[in-house]
């Protein structure tokens, strides 16, 4: 027997119409170099409808890719809705990708138009001749100094955003098919060229709802949401959509992500939700000292491991620990959240801090499993046994966009292989140990490069450190520590090994330590082990 409910499509115009009708006086605030710009959702909705008219006027195809090269701003939010609500596909370009990667993804996605903020136009301009499908370039004047009078290559038309909007008619938004692509985002390409992830209207609607769950991030109408996490990387963790869906005020930080500017926004706009990666909060914490942060209710944080000390630092100073979440571009991105179950809530504060340092529980709607890499079986929930974390659910990618590498990342039964190594404890909390490519496989056992480098970085003389596996005739691989010593300090291999003795198991101690000037980073600032591995390929470990 079939259910008898309406087959009502889950499409993004629903969010748009709701905020337009119910919350027209709520605000989107953008911090621009020229000052703070305040726009009501009513004004925003009118501009967004006219932007839909602009896309028609420019002749963008029915499912044409509309690229953005933009900070978190109200205008970027106009594009976030005008493209999918007219059936086109929003393609957010990551401002921090290497130039050749930007060229690759613009051409691979076949972008027809790029909307670019003037503050970052200088990064894009030299690449224009390398784009093969782009026909229009629209400059958004956000107060940046770039001079556009040099013009653009033949075949591309240059426009001004506000001029286009002023001359455009508002259009109706209607999308009937929830399976259509709404937006796309490329991974940051930690290994090889970036891979395209394509979100549907349905996946975006469901992921947005999940960020509104009380046991998720719990975005609600009374919130003032500050997404520090970029709208160009993994959809600002869904906060741009859930802000609109709930009618919450959005506080957009624009180009200035300095700790002082963010602290100032948090205080003066009475922000309730502030979301960003750990390095952002490391910088912001000292800036919050002495400020009124009483409006803050949750600080979502992820993208890389959240150090316990950072979360505890916030708890002590701001009265609110960090709320850790885990996810990937491929998972829309939120897949786990660090909510505290009632069954553990009475544990001593220090144990709670350990739980908060984990990646958390699967969000309702997401299925996770951790499979042993030896047996392929699910590992026991003992908090110790490790395996590869795999994910399934309505907002998890099933394949990459037009990419022959897809089969490597998906299992035969359709789960996403996250490439992360994890444990699960008896309460179901996931703890990430490492990435599968980065664990050091020593004699059939795994050494977590992340845990080892965290212990090395606990040495006060160490600025940063990365651990890689190098091949070993007997053990297959052994750890090599690549260490950057703080300026003005001196450190020897012996001193470091002595420091580690007792902090990690004996067989985890690195076989050698090399001192380097800097750990190479990916475009989004994560350690690039790939570069380190090629630099130390064939490295001969001492034999004693
Ligand atoms: P990329 O693979 O291009 O770096 P993402 O930005 O989507 O792309 O990063 C996803 C990865 O970031 C995850 O697979 C995981 O390794 C890491 N990550 C995300 N959140 C966390 C977290 N809370 N703790 C530890 N690592 C995290």
Boltz pocket constraint, residues with backbone or C-beta under 6 A from the ligand:
constraints:
  - pocket:
      binder: B
      contacts: [[A, 187], [A, 188], [A, 189], [A, 190], [A, 234], [A, 301], [A, 302], [A, 303], [A, 304], [A, 305], [A, 306], [A, 324], [A, 325], [A, 326], [A, 327], [A, 328], [A, 329], [A, 330], [A, 359], [A, 418], [A, 419], [A, 420], [A, 432], [A, 434], [A, 435], [A, 526]]
      max_distance: 6.0
